[in-house]
Amino acid sequence: MKVSQAVVTRIREVLDEKNITQYRLEKNSGLSKGTITSLMYSRYKGVNLTTLIVIIRTLGMSVEEFFSSPLFNEGNLDID
């Protein structure tokens, strides 16, 4: 799995766990609909770190907590 796919999968997991919609994430984070939509539908090959940190904070998580998912375990990611 590519890193950007793992990030999107993790965001979707947390949104489901916390019963937060993508719309609410947009509004609470202050990020544009275009930014969130582009990220969530993998329109870019990579993920902007600043954008990701804003999303993680909006979700009420630490960076460590976000990346503690098995999705990010060594061997699960394709960084090519």
N, CA and C atoms as an extended XYZ file, in Angstrom:
240
Properties=species:S:1:pos:R:3:atomname:S:1:resname:S:1:resid:I:1 pbc="F F F"
N         0.848       -1.178        0.000 N   MET     1
C         0.000        0.000        0.000 CA  MET     1
C         0.890        1.237        0.000 C   MET     1
N         0.550        2.199       -0.810 N   LYS     2
C         1.285        3.454       -0.852 CA  LYS     2
C         1.000        4.259        0.419 C   LYS     2
N         1.944        5.101        0.791 N   VAL     3
C         1.807        5.910        2.006 CA  VAL     3
C         0.544        6.765        1.939 C   VAL     3
N         0.308        7.411        0.813 N   SER     4
C        -0.870        8.272        0.705 CA  SER     4
C        -2.165        7.466        0.861 C   SER     4
N        -2.189        6.243        0.358 N   GLN     5
C        -3.368        5.383        0.527 CA  GLN     5
C        -3.554        4.999        1.989 C   GLN     5
N        -2.456        4.720        2.677 N   ALA     6
C        -2.526        4.378        4.096 CA  ALA     6
C        -3.047        5.561        4.910 C   ALA     6
N        -2.599        6.763        4.561 N   VAL     7
C        -3.055        7.959        5.266 CA  VAL     7
C        -4.561        8.143        5.083 C   VAL     7
N        -5.034        8.012        3.850 N   VAL     8
C        -6.463        8.170        3.581 CA  VAL     8
C        -7.268        7.094        4.297 C   VAL     8
N        -6.782        5.864        4.264 N   THR     9
C        -7.472        4.771        4.962 CA  THR     9
C        -7.553        5.066        6.449 C   THR     9
N        -6.463        5.557        7.022 N   ARG    10
C        -6.444        5.878        8.454 CA  ARG    10
C        -7.400        7.026        8.782 C   ARG    10
N        -7.426        8.052        7.941 N   ILE    11
C        -8.356        9.163        8.172 CA  ILE    11
C        -9.791        8.643        8.134 C   ILE    11
N       -10.105        7.805        7.151 N   ARG    12
C       -11.455        7.243        7.055 CA  ARG    12
C       -11.807        6.411        8.289 C   ARG    12
N       -10.846        5.628        8.779 N   GLU    13
C       -11.071        4.835        9.997 CA  GLU    13
C       -11.432        5.735       11.173 C   GLU    13
N       -10.643        6.788       11.358 N   VAL    14
C       -10.869        7.689       12.495 CA  VAL    14
C       -12.187        8.440       12.333 C   VAL    14
N       -12.485        8.877       11.123 N   LEU    15
C       -13.770        9.548       10.897 CA  LEU    15
C       -14.919        8.617       11.277 C   LEU    15
N       -14.834        7.350       10.879 N   ASP    16
C       -15.877        6.380       11.227 CA  ASP    16
C       -15.952        6.152       12.735 C   ASP    16
N       -14.786        5.965       13.367 N   GLU    17
C       -14.734        5.731       14.813 CA  GLU    17
C       -15.353        6.886       15.595 C   GLU    17
N       -15.088        8.096       15.147 N   LYS    18
C       -15.545        9.289       15.866 CA  LYS    18
C       -16.864        9.831       15.320 C   LYS    18
N       -17.416        9.124       14.336 N   ASN    19
C       -18.695        9.516       13.729 CA  ASN    19
C       -18.648       10.965       13.233 C   ASN    19
N       -17.592       11.268       12.486 N   ILE    20
C       -17.393       12.597       11.916 CA  ILE    20
C       -17.505       12.469       10.404 C   ILE    20
N       -18.225       13.376        9.785 N   THR    21
C       -18.337       13.363        8.331 CA  THR    21
C       -17.169       14.119        7.706 C   THR    21
N       -16.962       13.871        6.433 N   GLN    22
C       -15.931       14.597        5.705 CA  GLN    22
C       -16.262       16.089        5.702 C   GLN    22
N       -17.532       16.413        5.576 N   TYR    23
C       -17.979       17.814        5.613 CA  TYR    23
C       -17.586       18.458        6.943 C   TYR    23
N       -17.821       17.765        8.046 N   ARG    24
C       -17.489       18.304        9.367 CA  ARG    24
C       -15.981       18.468        9.508 C   ARG    24
N       -15.227       17.531        8.951 N   LEU    25
C       -13.764       17.645        8.970 CA  LEU    25
C       -13.331       18.904        8.226 C   LEU    25
N       -13.929       19.155        7.082 N   GLU    26
C       -13.620       20.366        6.316 CA  GLU    26
C       -13.888       21.611        7.149 C   GLU    26
N       -15.072       21.674        7.724 N   LYS    27
C       -15.472       22.870        8.478 CA  LYS    27
C       -14.624       23.068        9.727 C   LYS    27
N       -14.387       21.996       10.470 N   ASN    28
C       -13.642       22.114       11.723 CA  ASN    28
C       -12.151       22.375       11.509 C   ASN    28
N       -11.617       21.884       10.400 N   SER    29
C       -10.181       22.045       10.145 CA  SER    29
C        -9.853       23.386        9.502 C   SER    29
N       -10.836       23.977        8.827 N   GLY    30
C       -10.577       25.210        8.107 CA  GLY    30
C        -9.938       24.971        6.745 C   GLY    30
N        -9.763       23.700        6.385 N   LEU    31
C        -9.215       23.367        5.073 CA  LEU    31
C       -10.331       23.417        4.045 C   LEU    31
N        -9.967       23.706        2.821 N   SER    32
C       -10.986       23.820        1.785 CA  SER    32
C       -11.553       22.456        1.404 C   SER    32
N       -12.753       22.505        0.861 N   LYS    33
C       -13.383       21.278        0.368 CA  LYS    33
C       -12.496       20.627       -0.689 C   LYS    33
N       -11.901       21.436       -1.554 N   GLY    34
C       -11.026       20.918       -2.597 CA  GLY    34
C        -9.823       20.187       -2.046 C   GLY    34
N        -9.236       20.723       -0.990 N   THR    35
C        -8.080       20.091       -0.363 CA  THR    35
C        -8.459       18.741        0.222 C   THR    35
N        -9.534       18.713        0.991 N   ILE    36
C        -9.974       17.459        1.624 CA  ILE    36
C       -10.391       16.447        0.560 C   ILE    36
N       -11.157       16.889       -0.427 N   THR    37
C       -11.620       15.978       -1.474 CA  THR    37
C       -10.442       15.410       -2.258 C   THR    37
N        -9.496       16.252       -2.624 N   SER    38
C        -8.318       15.787       -3.355 CA  SER    38
C        -7.538       14.759       -2.552 C   SER    38
N        -7.396       15.000       -1.262 N   LEU    39
C        -6.700       14.056       -0.392 CA  LEU    39
C        -7.467       12.738       -0.286 C   LEU    39
N        -8.749       12.827        0.004 N   MET    40
C        -9.547       11.631        0.268 CA  MET    40
C        -9.742       10.755       -0.975 C   MET    40
N        -9.652       11.353       -2.147 N   TYR    41
C        -9.809       10.582       -3.380 CA  TYR    41
C        -8.484       10.404       -4.115 C   TYR    41
N        -7.384       10.571       -3.364 N   SER    42
C        -6.027       10.299       -3.839 CA  SER    42
C        -5.720       10.929       -5.192 C   SER    42
N        -6.052       12.184       -5.327 N   ARG    43
C        -5.762       12.884       -6.579 CA  ARG    43
C        -4.296       13.290       -6.685 C   ARG    43
N        -3.588       13.223       -5.554 N   TYR    44
C        -2.169       13.535       -5.541 CA  TYR    44
C        -1.396       12.293       -5.134 C   TYR    44
N        -0.121       12.239       -5.561 N   LYS    45
C         0.705       11.083       -5.207 CA  LYS    45
C         1.164       11.127       -3.760 C   LYS    45
N         1.254       12.312       -3.205 N   GLY    46
C         1.749       12.463       -1.850 CA  GLY    46
C         0.761       13.211       -0.971 C   GLY    46
N         1.144       13.344        0.280 N   VAL    47
C         0.308       14.039        1.255 CA  VAL    47
C         1.140       15.158        1.861 C   VAL    47
N         0.588       16.374        1.862 N   ASN    48
C         1.263       17.512        2.456 CA  ASN    48
C         1.275       17.339        3.973 C   ASN    48
N         2.456       17.403        4.567 N   LEU    49
C         2.594       17.161        6.001 CA  LEU    49
C         1.827       18.188        6.832 C   LEU    49
N         1.870       19.445        6.444 N   THR    50
C         1.142       20.478        7.188 CA  THR    50
C        -0.359       20.201        7.166 C   THR    50
N        -0.874       19.841        5.993 N   THR    51
C        -2.296       19.514        5.866 CA  THR    51
C        -2.643       18.326        6.747 C   THR    51
N        -1.796       17.313        6.729 N   LEU    52
C        -2.052       16.119        7.536 CA  LEU    52
C        -2.051       16.441        9.028 C   LEU    52
N        -1.137       17.263        9.471 N   ILE    53
C        -1.088       17.631       10.896 CA  ILE    53
C        -2.340       18.412       11.288 C   ILE    53
N        -2.807       19.290       10.427 N   VAL    54
C        -4.057       20.014       10.700 CA  VAL    54
C        -5.207       19.016       10.857 C   VAL    54
N        -5.280       18.043        9.973 N   ILE    55
C        -6.347       17.034       10.041 CA  ILE    55
C        -6.227       16.214       11.317 C   ILE    55
N        -5.027       15.775       11.641 N   ILE    56
C        -4.811       14.973       12.855 CA  ILE    56
C        -5.234       15.757       14.092 C   ILE    56
N        -4.855       17.006       14.171 N   ARG    57
C        -5.246       17.839       15.327 CA  ARG    57
C        -6.749       18.049       15.364 C   ARG    57
N        -7.356       18.246       14.193 N   THR    58
C        -8.808       18.426       14.132 CA  THR    58
C        -9.527       17.175       14.625 C   THR    58
N        -8.931       16.015       14.372 N   LEU    59
C        -9.512       14.750       14.822 CA  LEU    59
C        -9.255       14.492       16.314 C   LEU    59
N        -8.537       15.400       16.954 N   GLY    60
C        -8.283       15.279       18.391 CA  GLY    60
C        -7.262       14.214       18.726 C   GLY    60
N        -6.311       14.020       17.838 N   MET    61
C        -5.306       12.974       18.022 CA  MET    61
C        -3.914       13.585       18.029 C   MET    61
N        -2.977       12.818       18.567 N   SER    62
C        -1.568       13.183       18.423 CA  SER    62
C        -1.048       12.522       17.150 C   SER    62
N         0.044       13.043       16.650 N   VAL    63
C         0.661       12.458       15.465 CA  VAL    63
C         1.041       11.003       15.753 C   VAL    63
N         1.560       10.756       16.940 N   GLU    64
C         1.953        9.403       17.326 CA  GLU    64
C         0.760        8.453       17.324 C   GLU    64
N        -0.353        8.921       17.853 N   GLU    65
C        -1.563        8.102       17.897 CA  GLU    65
C        -2.060        7.787       16.483 C   GLU    65
N        -2.039        8.775       15.614 N   PHE    66
C        -2.491        8.575       14.238 CA  PHE    66
C        -1.650        7.507       13.548 C   PHE    66
N        -0.330        7.608       13.688 N   PHE    67
C         0.566        6.697       12.994 CA  PHE    67
C         0.807        5.384       13.737 C   PHE    67
N         0.149        5.187       14.872 N   SER    68
C         0.309        3.922       15.606 CA  SER    68
C        -0.492        2.781       14.981 C   SER    68
N        -1.269        3.085       13.963 N   SER    69
C        -2.064        2.072       13.274 CA  SER    69
C        -1.158        1.056       12.577 C   SER    69
N        -1.574       -0.200       12.536 N   PRO    70
C        -0.818       -1.222       11.795 CA  PRO    70
C        -0.651       -0.901       10.305 C   PRO    70
N        -1.468        0.001        9.802 N   LEU    71
C        -1.324        0.417        8.398 CA  LEU    71
C         0.082        0.931        8.106 C   LEU    71
N         0.717        1.497        9.125 N   PHE    72
C         2.017        2.126        8.946 CA  PHE    72
C         3.179        1.262        9.407 C   PHE    72
N         2.912       -0.006        9.716 N   ASN    73
C         3.983       -0.908       10.125 CA  ASN    73
C         4.942       -1.146        8.971 C   ASN    73
N         6.194       -1.300        9.333 N   GLU    74
C         7.216       -1.581        8.329 CA  GLU    74
C         6.811       -2.830        7.548 C   GLU    74
N         6.964       -2.787        6.277 N   GLY    75
C         6.596       -3.923        5.440 CA  GLY    75
C         5.208       -3.796        4.828 C   GLY    75
N         4.381       -2.928        5.409 N   ASN    76
C         3.035       -2.715        4.863 CA  ASN    76
C         2.995       -1.603        3.833 C   ASN    76
N         4.065       -0.799        3.785 N   LEU    77
C         4.057        0.382        2.931 CA  LEU    77
C         5.001        0.254        1.747 C   LEU    77
N         4.535        0.764        0.626 N   ASP    78
C         5.328        0.843       -0.588 CA  ASP    78
C         5.674        2.310       -0.780 C   ASP    78
N         6.937        2.651       -0.673 N   ILE    79
C         7.325        4.058       -0.772 CA  ILE    79
C         7.874        4.418       -2.145 C   ILE    79
N         7.785        3.529       -3.076 N   ASP    80
C         8.239        3.820       -4.444 CA  ASP    80
C         7.284        4.700       -5.176 C   ASP    80
